[in-house]
Amino acid sequence: MFVGGALSADRRWRTEGLDWWPDEELSILELDRLIDVYAGAGPRIMVTHDCPEFLDQTMVEASGRDKSLAPSRARQPFAAMFCRHRPQHWVFGHWHHTLRVPWSGCTFTCLGELDCLEIP
């Protein structure tokens, strides 16, 4: 399953409509609906732009970037999704720092810029 969108931490230096859009994150209503879709689908692999909220501090320490200060609508719903179903793999890239974290039976992988990941 794939869920796109995340808040741009550098949006204040971007131009609306050119390289930043106000609707770059899903709405609360869309995210709430996706929690049920995700639980029903029970994906083996989850791909998102940002990570669940419980990985914030891990990513801050690993990347040296405190993107946790930028409010994100998606992080809490992603954590709720994980509570309802644990995929084998969860891949994200928002933090631009390659890191693999085993967490409660799931392997979370943050991909750095231009990285790729093959999952058998």
Rosetta silent file (secondary structure, phi, psi, omega in degrees, C-alpha in Angstrom):
SEQUENCE: MFVGGALSADRRWRTEGLDWWPDEELSILELDRLIDVYAGAGPRIMVTHDCPEFLDQTMVEASGRDKSLAPSRARQPFAAMFCRHRPQHWVFGHWHHTLRVPWSGCTFTCLGELDCLEIP
SCORE:     score description
SCORE:     0.000 S_00000001
   1 L     0.000  145.229 -179.952    0.000    0.000    0.000 S_00000001
   2 E  -126.139  133.426  174.390    1.189    3.519   -0.769 S_00000001
   3 E  -131.750  115.509 -177.919    0.165    6.778    0.922 S_00000001
   4 L   -90.686  173.707  173.760    1.758    9.973   -0.382 S_00000001
   5 L    95.869  139.996  174.148    2.093   13.436    1.040 S_00000001
   6 L  -167.160  158.149 -179.766    3.940   15.134    3.877 S_00000001
   7 L   -75.474  131.215  176.781    4.462   18.633    5.173 S_00000001
   8 L   -77.708  116.482  179.820    7.463   20.434    3.648 S_00000001
   9 L   -65.715  -23.779 -177.779    9.689   21.549    6.501 S_00000001
  10 L  -103.940   23.755 -174.378   11.233   24.162    4.194 S_00000001
  11 H   -60.535  -26.261 -178.693    7.952   25.550    2.838 S_00000001
  12 H   -67.641  -17.190  178.369    8.757   29.095    3.980 S_00000001
  13 H  -101.673    5.907 -178.169   11.518   29.201    1.336 S_00000001
  14 L  -106.755  168.661 -179.323    9.300   27.817   -1.420 S_00000001
  15 L  -111.453  123.206 -179.609    6.820   29.447   -3.780 S_00000001
  16 E   -58.469  131.914  179.668    3.184   28.407   -3.615 S_00000001
  17 L    86.153  -13.747  178.628    2.087   26.774   -6.876 S_00000001
  18 L  -106.070  -55.592  179.063    5.665   26.387   -8.105 S_00000001
  19 L  -138.234   18.300  173.499    7.409   24.107   -5.620 S_00000001
  20 E  -153.575  140.072  179.983    4.988   24.076   -2.681 S_00000001
  21 L  -132.716  136.894 -177.985    1.244   23.384   -2.455 S_00000001
  22 L   -61.241  -24.684 -178.545   -1.061   23.961    0.545 S_00000001
  23 L  -101.120   32.274 -177.559   -2.674   20.545    0.058 S_00000001
  24 L   -68.688  -18.656  173.875    0.584   18.572    0.049 S_00000001
  25 L  -104.871  152.485  173.067   -0.712   16.497    2.976 S_00000001
  26 L   -67.514  155.330  178.118   -3.889   14.463    2.983 S_00000001
  27 L   -74.964  165.041  176.486   -6.775   15.931    4.962 S_00000001
  28 H   -58.489  -42.587  179.588   -7.770   14.614    8.382 S_00000001
  29 H   -61.838  -44.909  178.773  -10.893   13.095    6.804 S_00000001
  30 H   -62.689  -42.862  179.902   -8.845   11.334    4.106 S_00000001
  31 H   -66.068  -40.640  177.147   -6.380   10.010    6.699 S_00000001
  32 H   -59.984  -43.480  178.034   -9.206    8.780    8.948 S_00000001
  33 H   -63.721  -38.421 -178.243  -10.715    6.881    6.016 S_00000001
  34 H   -67.011  -27.122  177.677   -7.341    5.402    5.127 S_00000001
  35 H   -58.649  -45.355  179.434   -6.937    3.881    8.593 S_00000001
  36 H   -70.084  -39.057  178.018   -9.881    1.563    7.853 S_00000001
  37 H   -61.664  -45.380  179.564   -8.732    0.908    4.270 S_00000001
  38 H   -60.930  -48.171 -178.863   -5.272    0.005    5.551 S_00000001
  39 H   -62.006  -39.231  178.746   -6.614   -2.294    8.280 S_00000001
  40 H   -69.209  -36.593 -178.851   -8.863   -4.044    5.768 S_00000001
  41 H   -75.943  -34.733 -178.778   -6.101   -4.463    3.198 S_00000001
  42 L    53.155   55.087 -174.511   -3.505   -5.686    5.705 S_00000001
  43 L   -65.430  148.140  174.531   -0.576   -4.866    3.404 S_00000001
  44 L   -78.180  -31.991 -178.983    2.711   -6.717    3.662 S_00000001
  45 E  -127.548  130.253  176.580    4.544   -3.570    2.530 S_00000001
  46 E  -116.352  131.085  178.326    3.597    0.015    3.418 S_00000001
  47 E  -123.939  121.761 -179.481    5.191    2.933    1.546 S_00000001
  48 E  -135.185  164.687  176.346    4.664    6.475    2.838 S_00000001
  49 L   -76.727  -45.235 -179.662    6.407    9.801    2.516 S_00000001
  50 L  -108.498  175.289 -177.810    6.728   10.331    6.296 S_00000001
  51 L  -104.710  165.710  172.553    7.000    7.871    9.181 S_00000001
  52 L   -62.581  154.307 -174.520    4.655    7.035   12.054 S_00000001
  53 H   -56.610  -34.732 -175.717    4.895    9.414   14.999 S_00000001
  54 H   -68.598   -9.806  177.044    6.668    6.941   17.293 S_00000001
  55 H   -97.508   -1.954 -178.593    9.767    7.048   15.029 S_00000001
  56 H   -49.405  -56.300 -174.765   10.176   10.843   15.202 S_00000001
  57 H   -64.464  -37.095  176.252   12.864   10.902   17.874 S_00000001
  58 H   -60.129  -43.531 -179.178   14.774    8.041   16.251 S_00000001
  59 H   -71.312  -35.530  176.453   14.826    9.964   12.972 S_00000001
  60 H   -60.722  -47.508 -178.270   15.835   13.239   14.652 S_00000001
  61 H   -65.916  -40.453 -176.774   18.811   11.510   16.278 S_00000001
  62 H   -74.374  -38.038 -172.790   19.835    9.627   13.133 S_00000001
  63 H   -95.825  -21.138 -175.233   19.427   12.454   10.627 S_00000001
  64 L    74.929    8.552  179.860   20.312   15.500   12.703 S_00000001
  65 L  -114.628  122.731 -178.008   17.200   17.168   11.258 S_00000001
  66 L   -93.630   68.741  177.095   14.408   17.993   13.629 S_00000001
  67 H   -72.818   -7.836  177.995   11.492   17.665   11.241 S_00000001
  68 H   -68.274  -18.410  177.929    9.434   16.598   14.227 S_00000001
  69 H   -73.020  -24.213  177.696    9.008   20.317   14.951 S_00000001
  70 L   -81.093  120.514 -177.965    7.012   20.706   11.731 S_00000001
  71 L   -62.449  137.113 -179.305    3.450   19.656   12.504 S_00000001
  72 L  -129.213  128.566  176.175    2.322   16.685   10.444 S_00000001
  73 L   -74.100  -24.221 -170.798   -1.224   15.448   10.042 S_00000001
  74 L   -85.049  -29.095 -172.161   -0.049   12.044    8.818 S_00000001
  75 H   -60.454  -43.564  179.336    2.268   10.828   11.575 S_00000001
  76 H   -67.297  -46.007  175.714   -0.443   10.082   14.153 S_00000001
  77 H   -61.021  -34.342  176.575   -2.731    8.264   11.678 S_00000001
  78 H   -63.930  -39.055  176.340    0.278    6.245   10.499 S_00000001
  79 H   -64.357  -40.728  177.478    0.890    5.220   14.120 S_00000001
  80 H   -64.022  -38.950  176.962   -2.797    4.265   14.428 S_00000001
  81 H   -60.137  -46.244 -178.308   -2.505    2.199   11.245 S_00000001
  82 H   -62.392  -34.232  177.629    0.498    0.371   12.665 S_00000001
  83 H   -66.682  -30.718 -178.291   -1.456   -0.419   15.837 S_00000001
  84 H   -85.158  -28.779  178.878   -4.216   -2.028   13.757 S_00000001
  85 L  -156.260  134.918  178.831   -1.920   -4.013   11.449 S_00000001
  86 L  -107.611  108.429  177.243    1.834   -4.550   11.385 S_00000001
  87 L   -72.542  168.728  175.445    3.264   -4.956    7.899 S_00000001
  88 L   -73.974  -36.105 -177.144    6.559   -6.747    7.355 S_00000001
  89 E  -134.068  139.114  172.898    8.103   -3.632    5.803 S_00000001
  90 E  -130.781  119.301 -175.610    7.370    0.091    6.079 S_00000001
  91 E  -115.171  135.961  178.452    9.349    2.340    3.738 S_00000001
  92 E  -148.820  170.214 -176.440    9.485    6.150    3.880 S_00000001
  93 L  -143.899   -5.279 -172.311   11.850    8.911    2.798 S_00000001
  94 L   -50.255  -30.040 -174.307   10.825   12.289    4.223 S_00000001
  95 L   -87.456   -7.022  175.640   13.870   12.504    6.482 S_00000001
  96 L    55.738   34.042 -178.842   16.390   12.028    3.617 S_00000001
  97 L  -140.226  121.433 -178.074   18.603    9.791    5.751 S_00000001
  98 L   -70.593  124.800 -179.298   19.101    6.085    5.109 S_00000001
  99 E  -158.670  138.693  175.275   18.239    4.088    8.198 S_00000001
 100 E  -118.199  127.362 -176.653   16.731    0.687    8.911 S_00000001
 101 E  -129.518  114.982  171.992   14.908    0.210   12.221 S_00000001
 102 E   -75.805  134.095 -176.217   13.337   -3.070   13.389 S_00000001
 103 E  -149.032  111.168  174.707   10.212   -2.280   15.412 S_00000001
 104 L    48.677   48.267  175.834    7.686   -4.779   16.788 S_00000001
 105 L    85.607    2.018  179.630    8.067   -7.291   13.973 S_00000001
 106 E  -120.338  144.699  173.155    8.257   -4.694   11.188 S_00000001
 107 E  -101.615  113.580  176.192   11.333   -3.338    9.427 S_00000001
 108 E   -90.936  129.423  179.175   11.073    0.419    8.983 S_00000001
 109 E  -126.555  119.864  171.621   13.378    1.748    6.271 S_00000001
 110 E   -95.684  127.850  179.620   13.995    5.415    5.641 S_00000001
 111 L   -98.473  129.740  174.296   15.523    5.948    2.220 S_00000001
 112 L   -72.565  170.302 -178.826   17.999    8.733    1.667 S_00000001
 113 L   -57.400  130.231  179.604   17.824   10.845   -1.459 S_00000001
 114 L    69.357    8.962  174.956   18.259    8.701   -4.598 S_00000001
 115 L   -78.237  162.916  174.088   18.381    5.468   -2.567 S_00000001
 116 L  -140.130  166.553 -177.579   16.395    2.424   -3.540 S_00000001
 117 L  -144.625  130.265  173.849   15.285   -0.735   -1.778 S_00000001
 118 L  -105.123  128.217  177.870   14.501   -4.178   -3.134 S_00000001
 119 L  -118.561  120.635 -178.220   12.079   -6.243   -1.095 S_00000001
 120 L   -67.097    0.000    0.000   11.688   -9.891   -2.105 S_00000001
